[in-house]
Structures are given as structure tokens and as C-alpha cells.
Amino acid sequence: MLEWRLRNRIQRHRYALTGRWTPGGKPMRILAGGGLMRKQMDGEFLAPLREDWGPVSKPARLAWLAFYGIFLLYALTDKSGYLLIDYVFVPIHEGGHLLFSHFGHTLMVAGGTLLQLGVPLMLAAYFIFQRQAPGAAFCSFFFFENFLNVATYMADSRRMALQYVTVGDPDFAEHDWQSMFSQMGVLDYDTKIAAVVRATGWLGMTAVVVWLWWRTKPSARVEGPRALRPYTRV
């Protein structure tokens, strides 16, 4: 952990002095008279993405992988259509309707799903920039998990048998996807669209777990004194 922080601190220091980011922290020579120039960085905003991911201990790695395995089994065997974690996103979904209500009826209706998916997606982006693999995986995993919930809502567009949750007058409540699918003229395909969204959610969750397994396996990390050799002498 200390070596990882030191290595990234050296990279940041070099960037602050030169305004350039060099792959692996190895400086590139500048020849007099406009010869070979250092590779220009994409921008300061993307600089953190060139840093190494933070280390993850073996117990933490095993615990996270076990957690995701148990959750996937729970989701696979659930017959209700709603998982416990979905109740965490209910107030976020309803808050999206309120937030986007200032931008017209269409965005107000879509706003619930937009915020429901947007919150875990933005948190995942934050942890990616912080180079924290467990946090990035957790938020990405539940971003895709929300696809299952959205698919359940989509498939109900014609039947409208689900119980509504609303923050306004229940007499004026409307089914989000029944309204949006009707506007788009695809209401008759609600279950087919829902099946594609559900499959996307399962593929996404599985991909995140595989990525975390690969990202945190010992062979994917450089540890010990060798980790410092590209940046300093030991």
C-alpha cells in the first residue's frame, strides 16, 4: 500500500513539474532543436486514469467475490421480481421524478429511471478515478442490477399489475414505461424489450465480477521493491 502511494505520488509530482504524463513514469528525452518531444497528455482531468489501481488484500478479495456470488445466487432464485436492494433505489427513483419535473412531462416520467441508473453510474466513475477497484466494482455491479428492476417495470407496461409508489397525488400516478412506450409506439413489444434489458443486466453483473476477479488477482499486481524500479532506484 505504501509503495503504491509512493509510486503514484512520484507520477503526480512529475506531472506537476513537466505538465506531461509519461507511460510507466519513464521520462522521454527532448532533443535540442525541436527533436523528439514527450508524449502529450490527454488532459489533467484524465491523469488519475493513468495511475495504478489501489491494492486489495487477499481476504478482502475473497470476501467481495463471495458476496457477489451469494448475491447472484439470490437474484437467480428470486421469484418475486424485487430484490431487497431494490428498496434502496425506490426513493432515488421517486426523487428523479421530482428532479426532472422542471424539464417537462417526458423527462419527468423518464427521470425516475435516469436517476436510478445515474447515481450508481456516477459513483462508479468516482471510484474509477480514485483507482479503488472494490468501490468501482460495487457501484458498477448495482448499476447493472438495476436493469433487472427496470426490466420488471417494463414488462408490466400493458398489464399494469404492479403496485405503484408515488410521491405525489396517487390519483394522478402513471406507469412510467406504459407512458414512454406508448409515446414511442412500442408498447406491444414491452416484454421483448424487457427481456433484452434483463439479459443486459445479468451480463453486466457477471462481467463486473469477472473484472474484479482479474483486476485483484496477485498476478495482475506488481508488489515488492520491483514496483518502484520504473520510478526510482532501489
LUMDRENRO-796692 format. One record per residue (C-alpha): x, y, z; residue number from 1. Coordinates in steps of 0.05 Angstrom, whole numbers, plus 32768, in hexadecimal, padded with zeros to 4 digits. Each point is the difference from the previous one (the first is absolute). Example, Ala and Ser with C-alpha at 12.3 -4.5 7.8 and 13.67 -1.06 7.14 Angstrom:
2
<rec east="80F6" north="7FA6" up="809C" i="1"/>
<rec east="801B" north="8045" up="7FF3" i="2"/>
# end
This chain:
234
<rec east="8000" north="8000" up="8000" i="1"/>
<rec east="8038" north="8030" up="8012" i="2"/>
<rec east="8026" north="7FEF" up="7FC1" i="3"/>
<rec east="7FC2" north="800B" up="7FD5" i="4"/>
<rec east="7FF4" north="8045" up="8020" i="5"/>
<rec east="8049" north="8013" up="7FF7" i="6"/>
<rec east="8001" north="7FEB" up="7FB7" i="7"/>
<rec east="7FC1" north="8028" up="7FF0" i="8"/>
<rec east="801B" north="803B" up="8027" i="9"/>
<rec east="803F" north="8000" up="7FD6" i="10"/>
<rec east="7FD5" north="7FFE" up="7FC1" i="11"/>
<rec east="7FD7" north="803B" up="8017" i="12"/>
<rec east="803F" north="8026" up="8013" i="13"/>
<rec east="801E" north="7FF5" up="7FBB" i="14"/>
<rec east="7FBF" north="8017" up="7FDF" i="15"/>
<rec east="7FFE" north="803F" up="802C" i="16"/>
<rec east="8047" north="8011" up="7FEB" i="17"/>
<rec east="7FFD" north="7FF0" up="7FB6" i="18"/>
<rec east="7FB7" north="8004" up="7FED" i="19"/>
<rec east="8009" north="7FBE" up="7FDC" i="20"/>
<rec east="7FEE" north="7FB9" up="8012" i="21"/>
<rec east="802F" north="7FC9" up="7FEB" i="22"/>
<rec east="7FEB" north="7FB7" up="7FFD" i="23"/>
<rec east="801D" north="7FD9" up="803A" i="24"/>
<rec east="801E" north="803F" up="801C" i="25"/>
<rec east="803D" north="7FFA" up="7FD2" i="26"/>
<rec east="8017" north="8044" up="7FE7" i="27"/>
<rec east="8009" north="8009" up="7FB5" i="28"/>
<rec east="803A" north="8028" up="7FE6" i="29"/>
<rec east="7FF7" north="8043" up="7FDE" i="30"/>
<rec east="8033" north="800D" up="7FCB" i="31"/>
<rec east="8019" north="8047" up="7FF5" i="32"/>
<rec east="7FE6" north="8024" up="7FC2" i="33"/>
<rec east="7FBA" north="7FE3" up="8002" i="34"/>
<rec east="8010" north="7FB6" up="7FFF" i="35"/>
<rec east="7FDB" north="7FC9" up="8024" i="36"/>
<rec east="7FCC" north="801E" up="802F" i="37"/>
<rec east="7FDF" north="7FDF" up="803B" i="38"/>
<rec east="7FBC" north="7FE2" up="7FF3" i="39"/>
<rec east="7FCB" north="8033" up="800F" i="40"/>
<rec east="7FCC" north="7FEE" up="8033" i="41"/>
<rec east="7FB6" north="7FFC" up="7FEF" i="42"/>
<rec east="7FF1" north="8032" up="8037" i="43"/>
<rec east="8007" north="800B" up="804B" i="44"/>
<rec east="7FBB" north="7FE5" up="800A" i="45"/>
<rec east="8014" north="7FBB" up="7FE7" i="46"/>
<rec east="8042" north="7FFD" up="8025" i="47"/>
<rec east="7FE5" north="7FD4" up="8039" i="48"/>
<rec east="7FEC" north="7FCA" up="7FCE" i="49"/>
<rec east="804A" north="7FF6" up="7FF0" i="50"/>
<rec east="800F" north="7FED" up="8048" i="51"/>
<rec east="8002" north="7FB9" up="801A" i="52"/>
<rec east="7FC3" north="7FE3" up="8023" i="53"/>
<rec east="8004" north="7FFE" up="804B" i="54"/>
<rec east="8014" north="7FBD" up="8020" i="55"/>
<rec east="7FCC" north="7FD0" up="801B" i="56"/>
<rec east="8012" north="7FCD" up="8035" i="57"/>
<rec east="7FF3" north="7FB7" up="7FF5" i="58"/>
<rec east="7FCB" north="7FFB" up="8038" i="59"/>
<rec east="7FDC" north="803D" up="7FE4" i="60"/>
<rec east="8003" north="7FE3" up="7FB9" i="61"/>
<rec east="7FE2" north="7FBE" up="8017" i="62"/>
<rec east="7FCA" north="8022" up="802A" i="63"/>
<rec east="7FEA" north="802C" up="7FC6" i="64"/>
<rec east="7FFE" north="7FC6" up="7FCF" i="65"/>
<rec east="7FD8" north="7FD6" up="8032" i="66"/>
<rec east="7FD0" north="803A" up="800A" i="67"/>
<rec east="7FF3" north="8007" up="7FB5" i="68"/>
<rec east="7FF9" north="7FB5" up="7FF8" i="69"/>
<rec east="7FCB" north="7FFC" up="8037" i="70"/>
<rec east="7FDB" north="803C" up="7FE5" i="71"/>
<rec east="7FFE" north="7FE3" up="7FB9" i="72"/>
<rec east="7FE5" north="7FBF" up="801C" i="73"/>
<rec east="7FCC" north="8027" up="8028" i="74"/>
<rec east="7FEB" north="8028" up="7FC3" i="75"/>
<rec east="7FFD" north="7FC1" up="7FD5" i="76"/>
<rec east="7FD2" north="7FDB" up="802F" i="77"/>
<rec east="7FD3" north="803B" up="8011" i="78"/>
<rec east="7FB9" north="7FFA" up="7FE5" i="79"/>
<rec east="7FE1" north="8041" up="801A" i="80"/>
<rec east="801F" north="802E" up="7FCB" i="81"/>
<rec east="801C" north="802D" up="8037" i="82"/>
<rec east="8041" north="7FF8" up="8025" i="83"/>
<rec east="800E" north="801E" up="8045" i="84"/>
<rec east="8031" north="8031" up="7FE2" i="85"/>
<rec east="7FCA" north="801C" up="7FD2" i="86"/>
<rec east="7FDF" north="8021" up="803B" i="87"/>
<rec east="803E" north="802A" up="8009" i="88"/>
<rec east="7FF6" north="801D" up="7FBB" i="89"/>
<rec east="7FB5" north="800E" up="8007" i="90"/>
<rec east="800A" north="8045" up="8020" i="91"/>
<rec east="8037" north="800F" up="7FCD" i="92"/>
<rec east="7FD0" north="7FEE" up="7FC8" i="93"/>
<rec east="7FC8" north="802B" up="801C" i="94"/>
<rec east="8031" north="8038" up="800C" i="95"/>
<rec east="8011" north="7FFD" up="7FB6" i="96"/>
<rec east="7FB8" north="8010" up="7FEE" i="97"/>
<rec east="8002" north="803D" up="802D" i="98"/>
<rec east="8044" north="8016" up="7FE7" i="99"/>
<rec east="7FEE" north="7FFB" up="7FB6" i="100"/>
<rec east="7FB9" north="801B" up="8008" i="101"/>
<rec east="801C" north="8045" up="7FF1" i="102"/>
<rec east="8012" north="7FEB" up="7FB9" i="103"/>
<rec east="7FBD" north="7FEA" up="7FE5" i="104"/>
<rec east="7FD3" north="7FC4" up="8005" i="105"/>
<rec east="802A" north="7FD0" up="7FD6" i="106"/>
<rec east="803F" north="800B" up="8029" i="107"/>
<rec east="7FD8" north="7FFE" up="8040" i="108"/>
<rec east="7FE7" north="7FBA" up="7FEE" i="109"/>
<rec east="8044" north="7FE8" up="7FEA" i="110"/>
<rec east="8023" north="8023" up="8039" i="111"/>
<rec east="7FF3" north="7FC9" up="8032" i="112"/>
<rec east="8026" north="7FCD" up="7FD8" i="113"/>
<rec east="8036" north="8032" up="7FEB" i="114"/>
<rec east="8011" north="8010" up="8049" i="115"/>
<rec east="7FF9" north="7FB8" up="8016" i="116"/>
<rec east="8035" north="7FEC" up="7FCE" i="117"/>
<rec east="8027" north="8041" up="8003" i="118"/>
<rec east="8011" north="7FFE" up="804A" i="119"/>
<rec east="8026" north="7FBD" up="8000" i="120"/>
<rec east="801F" north="8012" up="7FBC" i="121"/>
<rec east="801C" north="8042" up="801A" i="122"/>
<rec east="8019" north="7FDF" up="8040" i="123"/>
<rec east="8023" north="7FCB" up="7FD6" i="124"/>
<rec east="8022" north="8037" up="7FD8" i="125"/>
<rec east="8017" north="8021" up="8040" i="126"/>
<rec east="8020" north="7FC0" up="801A" i="127"/>
<rec east="8020" north="7FF3" up="7FBC" i="128"/>
<rec east="8022" north="8044" up="8004" i="129"/>
<rec east="8014" north="7FF0" up="8048" i="130"/>
<rec east="801D" north="7FBE" up="7FE6" i="131"/>
<rec east="7FD9" north="7FD8" up="8033" i="132"/>
<rec east="7FED" north="7FBE" up="7FDF" i="133"/>
<rec east="7FD0" north="7FE6" up="8037" i="134"/>
<rec east="7FD8" north="8041" up="8000" i="135"/>
<rec east="7FFE" north="8004" up="7FB4" i="136"/>
<rec east="7FEA" north="7FB8" up="7FFC" i="137"/>
<rec east="7FCA" north="8008" up="8036" i="138"/>
<rec east="7FE0" north="803D" up="7FDF" i="139"/>
<rec east="8006" north="7FE2" up="7FB9" i="140"/>
<rec east="7FE2" north="7FBF" up="8018" i="141"/>
<rec east="7FC2" north="8022" up="801D" i="142"/>
<rec east="7FFB" north="802D" up="7FC3" i="143"/>
<rec east="7FF4" north="7FC1" up="7FD8" i="144"/>
<rec east="7FD5" north="7FE1" up="8037" i="145"/>
<rec east="7FD0" north="8039" up="7FF7" i="146"/>
<rec east="7FF4" north="7FE7" up="7FB9" i="147"/>
<rec east="7FDB" north="7FC5" up="801E" i="148"/>
<rec east="7FD1" north="802E" up="8026" i="149"/>
<rec east="7FF6" north="802D" up="7FC3" i="150"/>
<rec east="7FF1" north="7FC2" up="7FD5" i="151"/>
<rec east="7FCA" north="7FEA" up="8032" i="152"/>
<rec east="7FE0" north="8045" up="7FFA" i="153"/>
<rec east="8005" north="7FFF" up="7FB4" i="154"/>
<rec east="7FDF" north="7FBB" up="7FFA" i="155"/>
<rec east="7FC5" north="801A" up="8028" i="156"/>
<rec east="7FF1" north="8038" up="7FCF" i="157"/>
<rec east="7FC1" north="7FE0" up="7FE2" i="158"/>
<rec east="7FE9" north="7FD8" up="803C" i="159"/>
<rec east="800C" north="8039" up="8033" i="160"/>
<rec east="7FF9" north="7FCE" up="8039" i="161"/>
<rec east="8039" north="801A" up="802B" i="162"/>
<rec east="7FF2" north="802A" up="803D" i="163"/>
<rec east="8014" north="8049" up="7FF6" i="164"/>
<rec east="802C" north="802A" up="802D" i="165"/>
<rec east="7FF7" north="804A" up="7FF6" i="166"/>
<rec east="8015" north="8041" up="8023" i="167"/>
<rec east="7FC4" north="8026" up="7FE5" i="168"/>
<rec east="7FB5" north="7FF8" up="7FFC" i="169"/>
<rec east="7FF2" north="7FB6" up="7FF4" i="170"/>
<rec east="7FC4" north="8013" up="7FD5" i="171"/>
<rec east="8030" north="801D" up="7FCD" i="172"/>
<rec east="8034" north="7FC9" up="8003" i="173"/>
<rec east="8013" north="7FE1" up="7FBD" i="174"/>
<rec east="8029" north="7FC4" up="7FEB" i="175"/>
<rec east="8044" north="801B" up="7FE8" i="176"/>
<rec east="800D" north="7FCD" up="7FCA" i="177"/>
<rec east="7FB7" north="7FFB" up="7FE9" i="178"/>
<rec east="8003" north="804A" up="7FF4" i="179"/>
<rec east="8045" north="8000" up="7FDE" i="180"/>
<rec east="7FF3" north="7FC1" up="7FD6" i="181"/>
<rec east="7FBD" north="801D" up="7FE9" i="182"/>
<rec east="8022" north="8040" up="7FEA" i="183"/>
<rec east="8035" north="7FD8" up="7FDA" i="184"/>
<rec east="7FCD" north="7FD2" up="7FE1" i="185"/>
<rec east="8020" north="7FC1" up="801C" i="186"/>
<rec east="7FCF" north="7FED" up="8036" i="187"/>
<rec east="7FF1" north="7FBD" up="7FE0" i="188"/>
<rec east="8049" north="7FED" up="8007" i="189"/>
<rec east="8006" north="800F" up="804A" i="190"/>
<rec east="8011" north="7FB9" up="8015" i="191"/>
<rec east="8033" north="7FF6" up="7FC8" i="192"/>
<rec east="8023" north="8041" up="8012" i="193"/>
<rec east="7FFF" north="7FED" up="8049" i="194"/>
<rec east="8021" north="7FBD" up="7FF0" i="195"/>
<rec east="8039" north="8023" up="7FDC" i="196"/>
<rec east="8009" north="8031" up="803A" i="197"/>
<rec east="7FFF" north="7FC7" up="8032" i="198"/>
<rec east="8034" north="7FD9" up="7FD9" i="199"/>
<rec east="802B" north="803E" up="7FFD" i="200"/>
<rec east="7FFC" north="8006" up="804C" i="201"/>
<rec east="8016" north="7FB8" up="800A" i="202"/>
<rec east="8039" north="8006" up="7FCF" i="203"/>
<rec east="8017" north="8041" up="801F" i="204"/>
<rec east="8000" north="7FE4" up="8047" i="205"/>
<rec east="8025" north="7FC3" up="7FEB" i="206"/>
<rec east="8033" north="8029" up="7FD9" i="207"/>
<rec east="800D" north="802C" up="803D" i="208"/>
<rec east="800E" north="7FC4" up="802D" i="209"/>
<rec east="802F" north="7FE2" up="7FCC" i="210"/>
<rec east="8023" north="8044" up="7FFA" i="211"/>
<rec east="8009" north="8005" up="804B" i="212"/>
<rec east="801B" north="7FB9" up="8003" i="213"/>
<rec east="8032" north="8010" up="7FCA" i="214"/>
<rec east="8012" north="8046" up="8019" i="215"/>
<rec east="800F" north="7FE9" up="8046" i="216"/>
<rec east="8023" north="7FBE" up="7FF3" i="217"/>
<rec east="8049" north="7FFF" up="8018" i="218"/>
<rec east="801C" north="7FF9" up="7FB9" i="219"/>
<rec east="7FDE" north="8041" up="7FEC" i="220"/>
<rec east="8025" north="8028" up="8034" i="221"/>
<rec east="804A" north="8011" up="8006" i="222"/>
<rec east="8016" north="7FFD" up="8048" i="223"/>
<rec east="8041" north="8007" up="8026" i="224"/>
<rec east="803E" north="8029" up="7FEE" i="225"/>
<rec east="7FF7" north="7FF2" up="7FB6" i="226"/>
<rec east="7FC2" north="802D" up="8000" i="227"/>
<rec east="802D" north="803D" up="800C" i="228"/>
<rec east="8034" north="7FF2" up="7FCB" i="229"/>
<rec east="7FDF" north="8026" up="7FC7" i="230"/>
<rec east="7FFE" north="803E" up="802C" i="231"/>
<rec east="803C" north="7FFE" up="802E" i="232"/>
<rec east="803D" north="7FD7" up="800F" i="233"/>
<rec east="8000" north="7FCC" up="8037" i="234"/>
# end
